[in-house]
Amino acid sequence: MSPWSKISLLISGFSLIILSATRFVLGTWHPLLYVFLAIFLLGFIVSVVLDYKLYLDFLSIKTAQKGLSMGWSLLIVLVFLIAVSYLGNRFNKTFDLTQEGINSLSEQSLSALKDLDSGLTFYIFYKGDKIAPQVSALKQELKMSLALYKQANARVKVAVVNAYKNPLKAEIYLADLPDKNQQELFLFVNYKDRKIRVDSPFSEEDLTSAIIKSKKREFKEILFLTGHGEKDLNDSNPSGLKILNQALTDSGFILKEWNFVQQGEPNKKISLIVSIGPRQSFLPAEKNWLKEYLSKGGNLLLSLDPKEKHGLEDFLKEYGLIFNNDFVLSQLGLLYGGPTRALGVVFDKNNPITKKIPAKQAVFFEKASSLDVEPSAFEKFKFSYLVRTHDQSFTAPQLKRDMKIGKMESLTMALSASSKKESSSDNKEEDKTFQLALFGDSDFLSNRYIYDGANRDLAVNSFVSLAGEEELVSIRPKQPKGAKISLNQSQKMGLILVYIILPLLFLLLSLWLWYKRRSA
């Protein structure tokens, strides 16, 4: 090989080393690297041109030809693997074989993605490459979660933005955030230029709720009645409703407290009126207002406690609902805190409020009253037995130490009533249908109990269904079920044999065969 050819080849090699090392250190491609790439290619070409006869003689050797055949085979395999990797990255597809569906989206999420008529983009903002390890891990986990949404709908895109390298984009999204200097990772959904922020921990429910809110063009209002001793919507104490407040706000509802005595009737359309845990009587004028609201196709949710003086028994009877004002007791409740903890285990699978609650889940009501339906009301109204207890439950009119066990039966703790649609006399549009949901307990909605069993599912599903937003139905967090394997001593020895001794024997056998055939 001539001296100039050696120099050209040496320069080419050094350029390749510098190119690789610089690319690794920077972590990204820089335009300056094209210079080293050009030097590498030019040096190699010059070396081949100067000593082309040497290379031709080398290629004519039989050993070299066989080596090149092997090289071509390796190159074909390499190209195949690169193609498979590219296609796998370009057309991402996962197969979820887990029992809990950990690696796939829920039905609610898939439904939210169905009717996208334009591109939807998730923007992940982070501050520089040197972020904390836990933030980096959260960013990677978030990208994996969002990949499921991309896979479900091709209109979904994910953009990862370094706020320091793209300050203009960051300014658009982060400028008005009060915590922009405290947080290191931000997530937004952008659909038709509507920007919705998603807060940590970025669960599937958070992500899907943000998609639905970005698609909505109006936010429905829910009125929480006050003035009767109801539970406080903004109270963070155990008896308050702060957690429920946050869950409904995150679902895109506008919540307002409303005192009829002080404010009168609202002057605009209300999606849902709610009274949770009233302890004082409603005025006749309030009851008339609620009746008129229902007659116009309104939706009402009442969560009442036994032995409280709310005075709504007569109002409910007009809609065929009977509030028995007793206590549901259960021997099984002793396992979960006491006999007054009533377990709801039977759900109406035809009602959108309860159809998504898993069959093996239970809701827990603290000191609940049983409910019934007036038999004659079936001709006028439709009823749904939302939540019923197991058949080892009974009722008592009062709570005392020497209570006798009554008749064991399955008892109703949540009911809904709605008017039957009937065509008007002039054959025009059908009359509007009201919905009235009645719960025999209000504590299951409180901060203390809302996370017990399926209480949160029942709570959120009730509100979104009555407000006509069924697609917002609560998404249960998915937790992988652990599988415990117990091995006896002989099984442990068998695993040691399979995973340690056998591979070692094969290794020794391979060495022995190589030694015997080393000169063949």
Backbone torsions as a table, in degrees:
resi	resn	phi	psi	omega
1	MET	NA	131.6	-177.3
2	SER	-69.0	157.2	-179.2
3	PRO	-59.3	-42.7	-179.8
4	TRP	-65.7	-33.9	177.0
5	SER	-65.7	-40.5	178.0
6	LYS	-64.8	-40.8	-179.9
7	ILE	-64.0	-43.0	179.2
8	SER	-62.0	-42.9	179.9
9	LEU	-66.7	-36.7	179.1
10	LEU	-66.3	-45.3	177.9
11	ILE	-61.3	-41.0	178.4
12	SER	-60.6	-43.4	179.9
13	GLY	-64.6	-44.8	178.5
14	PHE	-62.1	-39.2	178.5
15	SER	-62.7	-40.0	178.2
16	LEU	-64.6	-40.4	178.8
17	ILE	-64.0	-45.6	179.5
18	ILE	-63.5	-41.5	178.6
19	LEU	-59.1	-48.7	-177.6
20	SER	-65.9	-45.1	-177.7
21	ALA	-65.0	-43.2	-179.5
22	THR	-65.0	-42.8	178.4
23	ARG	-61.1	-38.6	179.8
24	PHE	-68.1	-43.2	-178.3
25	VAL	-67.0	-45.0	-178.8
26	LEU	-70.7	-29.4	-178.0
27	GLY	76.4	2.5	179.2
28	THR	-155.0	168.8	-179.2
29	TRP	-86.2	135.0	179.3
30	HIS	-118.5	141.5	-178.9
31	PRO	-54.7	-28.7	179.5
32	LEU	-63.0	-25.5	-178.4
33	LEU	-67.1	-20.4	176.6
34	TYR	-63.0	-29.0	178.8
35	VAL	-64.1	-47.2	179.7
36	PHE	-68.2	-33.9	176.8
37	LEU	-64.6	-41.9	179.0
38	ALA	-65.6	-41.5	178.9
39	ILE	-63.0	-40.6	178.9
40	PHE	-60.5	-49.6	-178.4
41	LEU	-67.1	-41.8	-178.5
42	LEU	-65.2	-43.1	178.9
43	GLY	-62.4	-41.7	-179.9
44	PHE	-66.4	-42.2	179.8
45	ILE	-64.6	-43.2	178.8
46	VAL	-60.3	-42.4	180.0
47	SER	-62.3	-41.4	-179.5
48	VAL	-68.1	-41.0	-178.8
49	VAL	-65.8	-42.2	-177.6
50	LEU	-66.6	-34.7	-176.5
51	ASP	-123.7	46.0	-176.2
52	TYR	-66.6	-31.8	178.5
53	LYS	-64.0	-38.1	178.9
54	LEU	-62.5	-42.0	-179.6
55	TYR	-68.9	-36.3	178.3
56	LEU	-66.5	-41.2	176.8
57	ASP	-62.7	-38.4	179.3
58	PHE	-64.2	-40.4	-178.2
59	LEU	-72.6	-19.3	179.5
60	SER	-81.3	-12.7	178.1
61	ILE	-69.9	139.9	-176.0
62	LYS	-63.1	-40.2	-179.9
63	THR	-63.5	-40.4	179.9
64	ALA	-66.1	-38.0	179.9
65	GLN	-63.5	-41.0	178.1
66	LYS	-66.2	-38.6	178.1
67	GLY	-64.3	-37.9	178.5
68	LEU	-67.3	-35.5	176.7
69	SER	-60.6	-44.0	176.7
70	MET	-64.3	-38.4	179.1
71	GLY	-62.9	-41.6	177.3
72	TRP	-62.9	-37.8	178.0
73	SER	-63.2	-43.9	178.3
74	LEU	-64.9	-37.3	179.7
75	LEU	-65.4	-40.3	178.6
76	ILE	-63.4	-43.4	177.8
77	VAL	-62.5	-41.1	-179.9
78	LEU	-63.5	-44.3	178.6
79	VAL	-62.7	-39.7	178.2
80	PHE	-61.9	-45.1	-179.9
81	LEU	-65.0	-39.3	177.6
82	ILE	-63.7	-41.1	179.6
83	ALA	-64.3	-43.1	178.6
84	VAL	-63.2	-41.8	178.9
85	SER	-63.0	-42.7	-180.0
86	TYR	-64.7	-46.5	-179.2
87	LEU	-64.3	-37.7	177.9
88	GLY	-65.0	-35.3	178.3
89	ASN	-77.4	-35.5	-178.0
90	ARG	-75.6	-40.7	-179.9
91	PHE	-117.6	79.3	-175.4
92	ASN	-70.5	129.2	179.2
93	LYS	-145.0	125.9	179.0
94	THR	-115.6	152.2	176.8
95	PHE	-119.7	115.6	-175.4
96	ASP	-93.1	111.0	179.9
97	LEU	-105.3	4.9	-179.1
98	THR	-78.3	147.8	-178.5
99	GLN	-66.0	-33.3	-175.9
100	GLU	-91.1	-1.0	-179.0
101	GLY	68.1	39.2	-176.7
102	ILE	-62.5	-35.7	-173.0
103	ASN	-103.9	26.6	177.7
104	SER	-145.5	164.8	-178.8
105	LEU	-87.2	154.2	177.6
106	SER	-75.9	169.2	179.1
107	GLU	-61.8	-37.1	-179.8
108	GLN	-63.1	-41.3	-179.7
109	SER	-67.2	-43.0	178.7
110	LEU	-63.2	-36.9	178.3
111	SER	-66.1	-37.7	179.8
112	ALA	-66.8	-25.6	-177.6
113	LEU	-90.6	-9.2	-171.5
114	LYS	-65.4	-45.3	-169.4
115	ASP	-100.4	30.7	175.0
116	LEU	-70.9	120.6	179.8
117	ASP	-104.1	6.0	173.9
118	SER	-155.4	176.0	-176.1
119	GLY	-66.9	139.7	175.0
120	LEU	-119.7	127.9	-175.0
121	THR	-121.7	130.9	169.1
122	PHE	-91.8	124.7	176.9
123	TYR	-107.0	119.2	175.0
124	ILE	-103.5	116.2	178.2
125	PHE	-104.7	131.5	174.7
126	TYR	-136.9	159.4	-172.5
127	LYS	-104.9	90.3	175.4
128	GLY	79.2	166.7	-178.6
129	ASP	-79.9	-20.9	-177.0
130	LYS	-95.7	59.4	177.5
131	ILE	-88.8	163.6	-178.5
132	ALA	-60.5	148.1	-178.7
133	PRO	-55.6	-39.4	-178.9
134	GLN	-68.8	-32.0	177.1
135	VAL	-70.9	-39.8	177.3
136	SER	-62.5	-40.6	178.2
137	ALA	-66.1	-38.7	178.1
138	LEU	-65.7	-38.6	178.5
139	LYS	-63.6	-43.1	179.6
140	GLN	-65.6	-41.1	178.5
141	GLU	-64.9	-38.1	178.9
142	LEU	-65.2	-41.5	178.4
143	LYS	-61.8	-37.6	178.0
144	MET	-66.7	-38.6	178.2
145	SER	-66.1	-42.3	-178.8
146	LEU	-69.9	-23.8	177.5
147	ALA	-61.1	-30.3	177.7
148	LEU	-66.5	-36.2	177.9
149	TYR	-69.9	-39.8	176.3
150	LYS	-62.1	-39.9	-179.5
151	GLN	-66.6	-34.5	-177.2
152	ALA	-75.2	-28.6	-178.7
153	ASN	-148.4	124.8	-176.4
154	ALA	-67.2	-16.0	179.4
155	ARG	-77.2	-11.9	-178.6
156	VAL	-85.1	129.8	177.7
157	LYS	-124.3	155.9	176.7
158	VAL	-126.2	124.7	178.7
159	ALA	-118.5	122.5	177.8
160	VAL	-101.6	118.4	-171.0
161	VAL	-120.0	124.3	171.3
162	ASN	-81.2	113.6	-174.4
163	ALA	-62.2	-26.8	-179.9
164	TYR	-77.8	-32.4	-178.6
165	LYS	-89.1	-18.9	179.2
166	ASN	-130.1	67.0	-174.7
167	PRO	-65.3	-28.4	-179.6
168	LEU	-65.5	-46.2	177.7
169	LYS	-65.2	-41.8	179.4
170	ALA	-62.8	-37.2	-179.8
171	GLU	-62.7	-37.6	-179.0
172	ILE	-62.9	-39.7	-173.7
173	TYR	-95.9	-34.9	-169.4
174	LEU	-103.6	-10.3	-170.8
175	ALA	-58.5	-40.3	-173.0
176	ASP	-95.8	8.4	-178.4
177	LEU	-79.7	129.8	179.2
178	PRO	-68.3	-22.2	-177.7
179	ASP	-109.8	23.1	-176.2
180	LYS	-63.4	-25.2	-179.8
181	ASN	-91.8	-11.6	-178.5
182	GLN	-96.8	-34.7	-176.9
183	GLN	-91.2	151.4	178.3
184	GLU	-108.8	-12.8	-177.5
185	LEU	-137.1	130.4	-179.8
186	PHE	-131.1	146.9	178.4
187	LEU	-132.1	133.0	177.8
188	PHE	-131.0	150.6	170.2
189	VAL	-109.7	129.2	178.0
190	ASN	-120.3	116.4	176.9
191	TYR	-135.5	117.4	-177.2
192	LYS	54.2	45.2	177.7
193	ASP	64.8	16.4	174.2
194	ARG	-101.1	119.7	-173.7
195	LYS	-102.2	122.2	179.2
196	ILE	-121.6	124.6	179.4
197	ARG	-83.0	143.9	175.7
198	VAL	-116.8	126.7	-178.1
199	ASP	-95.0	158.5	176.2
200	SER	-60.9	146.8	17.7
201	PRO	-94.3	16.1	175.5
202	PHE	59.9	46.2	177.3
203	SER	-73.8	168.6	178.8
204	GLU	-60.3	-38.1	178.7
205	GLU	-63.0	-40.9	178.4
206	ASP	-63.2	-45.0	-177.6
207	LEU	-66.2	-45.3	-178.7
208	THR	-68.8	-38.4	177.6
209	SER	-62.0	-38.3	178.4
210	ALA	-65.5	-38.6	177.2
211	ILE	-62.4	-45.7	-178.3
212	ILE	-65.0	-41.2	178.6
213	LYS	-65.4	-34.3	178.8
214	SER	-69.2	-24.1	179.9
215	LYS	-86.2	-22.9	-176.5
216	LYS	-75.0	142.5	176.7
217	ARG	-108.3	-4.1	173.0
218	GLU	-146.8	147.4	180.0
219	PHE	-109.4	123.4	-176.6
220	LYS	-78.0	146.4	-178.6
221	GLU	-99.4	141.6	174.3
222	ILE	-121.0	125.6	178.1
223	LEU	-94.9	125.3	173.7
224	PHE	-101.8	112.7	-176.5
225	LEU	-68.8	141.4	175.6
226	THR	-128.2	173.3	179.4
227	GLY	98.7	-0.1	178.9
228	HIS	-124.9	18.9	-179.2
229	GLY	79.3	23.6	-179.9
230	GLU	-65.6	162.1	175.8
231	LYS	-64.3	145.2	-174.6
232	ASP	-81.5	127.6	-177.9
233	LEU	-67.2	-27.2	-176.2
234	ASN	-107.4	9.6	-177.5
235	ASP	-83.4	124.9	179.4
236	SER	-93.0	1.4	175.6
237	ASN	-71.3	166.1	-176.7
238	PRO	-54.0	-33.0	-177.7
239	SER	-87.2	-5.1	-177.7
240	GLY	-82.1	-177.4	-175.9
241	LEU	-120.2	25.2	-175.6
242	LYS	-59.9	-41.2	-178.7
243	ILE	-66.6	-42.6	176.7
244	LEU	-62.8	-41.5	177.0
245	ASN	-55.2	-48.3	-178.6
246	GLN	-65.4	-41.3	-178.6
247	ALA	-63.2	-41.8	-179.3
248	LEU	-73.4	-36.3	177.0
249	THR	-64.3	-42.0	177.7
250	ASP	-63.5	-24.9	179.2
251	SER	-84.5	2.5	173.6
252	GLY	94.7	16.3	178.1
253	PHE	-95.3	152.6	172.1
254	ILE	-102.4	117.6	-176.6
255	LEU	-101.8	132.6	178.0
256	LYS	-135.1	137.8	172.0
257	GLU	-85.8	139.9	-173.1
258	TRP	-138.0	123.4	176.5
259	ASN	-107.6	110.1	-174.8
260	PHE	-62.9	-38.6	-177.8
261	VAL	-63.1	-40.3	-176.8
262	GLN	-87.4	-32.4	-171.6
263	GLN	-111.1	-13.7	-179.0
264	GLY	71.9	-160.0	-180.0
265	GLU	-79.1	139.2	175.4
266	PRO	-66.9	147.9	-175.3
267	ASN	-98.9	17.2	176.9
268	LYS	-142.7	169.0	-175.8
269	LYS	-67.9	132.7	179.9
270	ILE	-116.5	131.9	-177.5
271	SER	-73.9	-33.8	-174.8
272	LEU	-157.7	138.4	173.5
273	ILE	-114.2	137.3	-171.9
274	VAL	-133.0	141.0	169.3
275	SER	-134.2	118.2	-175.1
276	ILE	-116.9	112.2	174.5
277	GLY	70.2	41.3	177.9
278	PRO	-66.3	143.8	-179.8
279	ARG	-121.5	0.0	179.6
280	GLN	-128.4	157.4	-173.4
281	SER	-69.5	146.5	172.3
282	PHE	-82.6	142.4	177.1
283	LEU	-73.1	152.6	176.6
284	PRO	-55.1	-37.2	179.4
285	ALA	-64.6	-35.2	177.9
286	GLU	-67.5	-42.5	179.3
287	LYS	-63.4	-40.5	178.2
288	ASN	-64.1	-39.3	177.6
289	TRP	-62.2	-43.4	179.3
290	LEU	-65.5	-37.4	177.7
291	LYS	-63.8	-44.4	179.0
292	GLU	-64.3	-38.6	178.2
293	TYR	-61.8	-43.8	178.8
294	LEU	-67.8	-35.7	-179.4
295	SER	-64.9	-20.3	179.0
296	LYS	-96.3	16.0	178.6
297	GLY	87.2	25.3	-179.6
298	GLY	-77.6	172.6	-179.7
299	ASN	-126.4	132.4	-175.0
300	LEU	-132.9	134.1	176.2
301	LEU	-121.6	122.3	178.3
302	LEU	-119.8	124.7	177.6
303	SER	-119.6	101.0	-169.0
304	LEU	-111.5	149.8	177.8
305	ASP	-108.6	146.5	179.4
306	PRO	-68.5	150.2	176.2
307	LYS	67.4	19.0	173.3
308	GLU	-102.4	148.9	-172.7
309	LYS	-92.1	58.2	178.8
310	HIS	-82.6	-22.1	174.9
311	GLY	66.9	29.9	-176.7
312	LEU	-101.6	5.1	-177.2
313	GLU	-60.0	-45.8	-179.1
314	ASP	-67.9	-37.7	177.9
315	PHE	-60.6	-42.5	-178.5
316	LEU	-68.9	-34.4	-179.1
317	LYS	-63.3	-27.5	178.0
318	GLU	-65.3	-17.2	178.6
319	TYR	-112.6	16.4	174.7
320	GLY	79.9	11.2	-178.7
321	LEU	-102.7	135.5	-179.5
322	ILE	-116.9	118.8	174.7
323	PHE	-96.3	106.6	-171.3
324	ASN	-72.8	-15.7	176.7
325	ASN	56.7	39.9	176.9
326	ASP	-121.2	-164.5	-179.9
327	PHE	-124.9	129.6	176.4
328	VAL	-85.8	124.8	-178.4
329	LEU	-120.0	157.4	-177.0
330	SER	-155.5	133.8	173.6
331	GLN	-67.5	-33.0	177.8
332	LEU	-65.7	-26.4	178.7
333	GLY	-62.1	-21.0	177.7
334	LEU	-59.3	-28.6	179.8
335	LEU	-74.9	-14.4	-173.8
336	TYR	-123.7	23.9	173.4
337	GLY	123.4	-10.0	178.6
338	GLY	146.3	162.3	-176.6
339	PRO	-65.9	-20.3	180.0
340	THR	-83.7	-3.6	175.3
341	ARG	-83.1	102.5	-177.6
342	ALA	-87.3	132.9	-178.0
343	LEU	-101.5	120.6	172.9
344	GLY	-92.7	117.7	-174.9
345	VAL	-125.9	-7.7	179.6
346	VAL	-114.8	124.3	-175.5
347	PHE	-124.6	147.7	177.1
348	ASP	-77.9	108.6	-177.3
349	LYS	-78.7	-1.5	176.9
350	ASN	-99.1	-3.8	-179.7
351	ASN	-104.4	132.9	-177.5
352	PRO	-61.4	-20.1	179.3
353	ILE	-68.2	-40.3	-171.5
354	THR	-116.5	-4.5	-173.8
355	LYS	-68.3	-22.7	-178.5
356	LYS	-91.8	-5.7	179.4
357	ILE	-74.6	124.9	-178.3
358	PRO	-57.4	145.1	-175.4
359	ALA	-62.2	-30.3	-176.7
360	LYS	-88.6	2.6	178.7
361	GLN	-90.6	163.1	178.0
362	ALA	-136.3	151.0	171.1
363	VAL	-107.8	149.4	-175.3
364	PHE	-117.0	118.7	176.8
365	PHE	-108.0	131.6	-179.9
366	GLU	-97.1	112.8	180.0
367	LYS	55.9	67.0	-177.2
368	ALA	-98.3	153.0	173.1
369	SER	-97.1	148.7	174.5
370	SER	-80.2	156.4	-178.5
371	LEU	-126.8	153.4	176.8
372	ASP	-141.2	170.8	177.0
373	VAL	-116.9	133.4	175.2
374	GLU	-65.1	122.0	-174.9
375	PRO	-55.4	-36.7	-177.3
376	SER	-73.4	-12.1	-175.5
377	ALA	-80.0	-11.8	-178.2
378	PHE	-64.9	-23.5	179.3
379	GLU	-71.9	-25.3	-173.7
380	LYS	-106.2	-31.8	-173.5
381	PHE	-126.2	160.1	171.1
382	LYS	-102.9	140.0	-176.7
383	PHE	-125.8	150.0	176.4
384	SER	-132.9	123.6	177.4
385	TYR	-84.6	90.3	-171.6
386	LEU	-64.9	-50.7	-174.8
387	VAL	-134.6	127.3	175.9
388	ARG	-128.6	153.9	179.8
389	THR	-84.1	175.1	171.9
390	HIS	-73.7	171.1	-173.4
391	ASP	-81.9	10.3	176.4
392	GLN	-108.6	37.7	-179.8
393	SER	-116.4	157.0	177.3
394	PHE	-150.2	172.4	-177.7
395	THR	-118.7	157.3	175.1
396	ALA	-140.9	139.2	-178.5
397	PRO	-70.6	-27.2	180.0
398	GLN	-141.0	157.8	175.9
399	LEU	-97.8	117.6	178.0
400	LYS	-151.5	168.2	-172.1
401	ARG	-69.3	-38.2	-174.2
402	ASP	-97.3	38.6	-179.9
403	MET	-67.3	140.5	176.0
404	LYS	-94.1	142.8	178.5
405	ILE	-72.4	124.1	-178.9
406	GLY	-89.1	-160.4	-178.9
407	LYS	-68.1	126.9	179.7
408	MET	-79.9	125.5	-179.6
409	GLU	-163.4	169.4	174.6
410	SER	-84.7	128.5	-174.0
411	LEU	-116.0	148.1	179.8
412	THR	-90.8	132.0	178.8
413	MET	-119.0	-9.2	177.2
414	ALA	-147.7	131.3	-178.0
415	LEU	-133.8	154.5	169.8
416	SER	-132.7	143.9	178.0
417	ALA	-126.2	144.7	176.3
418	SER	-146.3	153.4	-179.3
419	SER	-77.5	146.1	174.8
420	LYS	-77.3	134.6	-179.1
421	LYS	-72.3	126.4	178.0
422	GLU	-130.2	134.0	179.6
423	SER	-67.4	139.8	177.4
424	SER	-70.5	166.1	-173.5
425	SER	-64.0	-27.3	-179.0
426	ASP	-94.4	16.3	175.1
427	ASN	59.2	29.5	176.5
428	LYS	-90.2	-156.8	-175.0
429	GLU	-60.3	143.1	-179.3
430	GLU	-62.5	150.4	178.6
431	ASP	-64.0	149.2	-179.7
432	LYS	-69.0	145.4	-177.1
433	THR	-104.1	127.6	175.8
434	PHE	-88.6	163.0	173.0
435	GLN	-133.7	131.1	178.7
436	LEU	-129.3	114.9	178.5
437	ALA	-105.7	130.5	-178.0
438	LEU	-122.3	128.8	177.2
439	PHE	-118.5	137.4	-178.7
440	GLY	-84.6	17.3	179.4
441	ASP	-159.7	146.5	176.3
442	SER	-112.8	-13.5	-176.1
443	ASP	-67.7	-25.7	-178.3
444	PHE	-65.7	-16.8	177.8
445	LEU	-90.0	-9.8	-173.7
446	SER	-77.2	164.1	179.8
447	ASN	-57.0	-33.8	-175.6
448	ARG	-69.1	-36.3	-170.2
449	TYR	-116.5	-3.7	-171.2
450	ILE	-66.4	-23.8	179.4
451	TYR	-94.7	4.5	177.3
452	ASP	-76.7	128.6	177.4
453	GLY	52.4	-132.2	180.0
454	ALA	-100.0	23.9	-178.4
455	ASN	-58.4	-43.4	-177.8
456	ARG	-66.0	-39.7	177.3
457	ASP	-59.0	-47.3	-179.2
458	LEU	-63.2	-41.3	-178.1
459	ALA	-64.3	-56.0	-176.3
460	VAL	-65.1	-42.2	-180.0
461	ASN	-61.2	-36.0	179.8
462	SER	-63.4	-45.1	-177.7
463	PHE	-68.3	-48.5	-174.9
464	VAL	-69.9	-30.8	178.9
465	SER	-72.8	-45.4	-180.0
466	LEU	-66.1	-29.5	179.3
467	ALA	-84.9	2.9	177.6
468	GLY	76.8	29.9	179.9
469	GLU	-124.9	57.7	-174.1
470	GLU	-58.7	-27.3	-177.9
471	GLU	-68.8	-12.9	179.2
472	LEU	-90.2	7.5	-176.3
473	VAL	-52.2	139.1	-172.6
474	SER	-55.0	139.3	176.7
475	ILE	-103.8	117.1	-178.2
476	ARG	-69.6	132.0	175.5
477	PRO	-59.3	138.9	-177.4
478	LYS	-95.0	124.8	178.6
479	GLN	-120.9	125.7	179.3
480	PRO	-65.6	138.0	177.8
481	LYS	-85.2	128.9	179.7
482	GLY	-75.6	142.7	177.1
483	ALA	-114.9	115.9	-177.5
484	LYS	-96.4	128.3	179.9
485	ILE	-114.2	122.8	178.7
486	SER	-107.4	127.4	-178.4
487	LEU	-116.7	138.4	172.7
488	ASN	-85.7	-179.3	-173.5
489	GLN	-64.8	-40.6	-179.1
490	SER	-67.0	-36.5	177.8
491	GLN	-67.5	-37.7	176.6
492	LYS	-62.7	-42.5	178.9
493	MET	-65.4	-34.7	177.2
494	GLY	-64.0	-41.4	177.7
495	LEU	-64.8	-39.8	177.1
496	ILE	-61.0	-41.5	179.2
497	LEU	-62.8	-44.6	-175.2
498	VAL	-71.2	-43.0	-170.5
499	TYR	-94.9	-14.2	-178.0
500	ILE	-121.7	-55.4	-171.9
501	ILE	-70.7	-46.5	-178.5
502	LEU	-61.1	-48.0	176.0
503	PRO	-59.0	-35.4	178.5
504	LEU	-66.6	-39.9	177.8
505	LEU	-63.7	-43.0	177.8
506	PHE	-62.3	-37.4	178.5
507	LEU	-65.3	-45.3	179.0
508	LEU	-64.0	-38.9	178.2
509	LEU	-64.3	-40.3	178.5
510	SER	-63.3	-42.0	178.9
511	LEU	-63.9	-39.1	-179.6
512	TRP	-66.6	-42.9	179.2
513	LEU	-64.7	-39.0	177.4
514	TRP	-63.3	-40.2	-179.2
515	TYR	-65.6	-40.0	-178.3
516	LYS	-70.6	-31.0	-174.7
517	ARG	-107.4	16.3	-174.0
518	ARG	-65.4	-26.1	-178.5
519	SER	-107.0	9.8	-177.5
520	ALA	-72.7	NA	NA
